[in-house]
């Protein structure tokens, strides 16, 4: 095969791949959550791309979870504990940072000392003022992932 034909075939493959990339929907997950409207509880379902989730956190004193979305919305009353998020969904860029929190590492900016606790740190997010506590047992692994994402088991894209 001459160079002209090889070049034409490669161009065709590139165009085909570009079309596939723009036409494919991002994988979405189904989240059922409670919405209280005029005193009535309504169960709602949302389909979200994983990149839309900033963090997932157990609600203190309740048997439910809240999901903070990157665009500010908070889904409350999600009936799926942290352990089931980890076992039922493929969450390649998420990491547990506390017994009650999973974060999307794509949105993590860094960490800083907790001003109210000794030897404790909070995780910070890009473009968001939210801070979450980092559990002591998760801190070393989190540092390793943040410093060396390519060598960790988590591949941050």
N, C-alpha and C positions, 0 to 999 in steps of 0.2 A: 504494500500500500504506500502511495507517495505522501509527502508531507501535506499537500493540499487536502487530500481526503481525510487524513488523520485529524487535521485542524478542524475540518467541517464536522466530523463526528464528535470531537470534544466540545465544540460550540453547541451542538445539539443537546449533548448530555448536560452541559451547564445550564442551558435555557430550561430544560426539563426539571432540573433540580430546583431552580429558582421558582418555577411555577408551583412545585410541590410545597416549598417552604412558605409561600405566601398564601396558599390555599388550605393548608393544614390548620385545623383548630388546635389551640393549645389544650393539653389534657386538663380536664376540669374535675373537681370533686364535688360531691353533693353534701351540703351541710343543712341539716334541719335545726331550726332554732325557734325559741319562743318570742313572740311579739305581744306586748300587752297594749291593747287599743281600747280606750274607754272602759277600763276595768275588765275587759274580756281577753283571755289568753288565746292567741291564734298561733298555730304551728305553721311556720313558713319554711320554704325550701329555696336555697340559693345554690347555684352552680358557679364555683369560683376556680380560677386558675391559681395554682400554688403561689405564683409570684405576687398575687393580690393579698396574700396573708403576711402580716408583719410578725405576729406571734399568736400563740395559743396558750391560754392560761386557765388553770382551775380556779373557779370562783370560791373565795374563802367562805367557809361555813355552809356551802351548798354542794349538792351533788351534780353540778353542771360546770360547763366550761364556757369561757367567752373567747371569741376570736376577733382580734384587732386587725382590721384591713388597712392596707397602705393608704387608702384615700380617706381615712378617718372614721369610717363606720365601724361600730362594734356590734357583733352578733352575740347576744346574751342567751343563756338558757340552752346551750348546745348540749344534747344528751350523749356525749361521746367522751369518756374520760381519756386523759393523756395516754394511758397505756394502750388503749384501742386505736388511737391515732397512729401510734408507732407500729402496731401490728397489722392494721387494716389498710393503711395507705402507704404508697411509695413516696417518701418525703426525702428526696436526695439532698436537698440543701437545708434541711432543718436539723437542729440539734437541741437536745434537752440541756437546759442550763440550770435547772432547779427541779425539785421533785414536782413542782406545779407549773412548769413553763417549758414550752418549745418555742424556739425562735427561727425565723427564716434568715439564714446567714447572709443571703444576698443583700439584706437591708441593714445589717449590723455595721455600725461605724467604729465601735471600739468599746472600751470599758473605762470606768473611773471609780475612785474610792467612794464608798457610801459615807456621806458626811455624818451619819448618826450611829454607825457601828464600826468597831475596831476590826481590822483585818477582813473587811467585807467590801465587795465590789458590785457595781451595777453595770449592766450592759447598756450601751447607747445605740441609737439608730440614726441612719442617714435621713436628714430632712424631717425629723420628728423629735419632739421633746421628751417622749416617753423613755423611762428608764426602768429596767427590771432587775431585781436582785439575782446575783449569780450564786448558786449553792457552792459551798466549799468543796464538795466532792466532784463538782463539774468544772471547777476553775482551771485546773492544769490542762485538761483535755481541750477546753475552749481556747486557751492560749495557743496550744499546739495547732489547732485548726486555723485560727486567725493568722498565725505567723506563717504557716506552711500548708495552705489549702491544697496544693498539688500533691503533697506527700501523704495527706490524711486520707481516711476512709471516705470522707465527705468531699465531693468534687464541687466546689463553688464555681459557677460559670460566670 
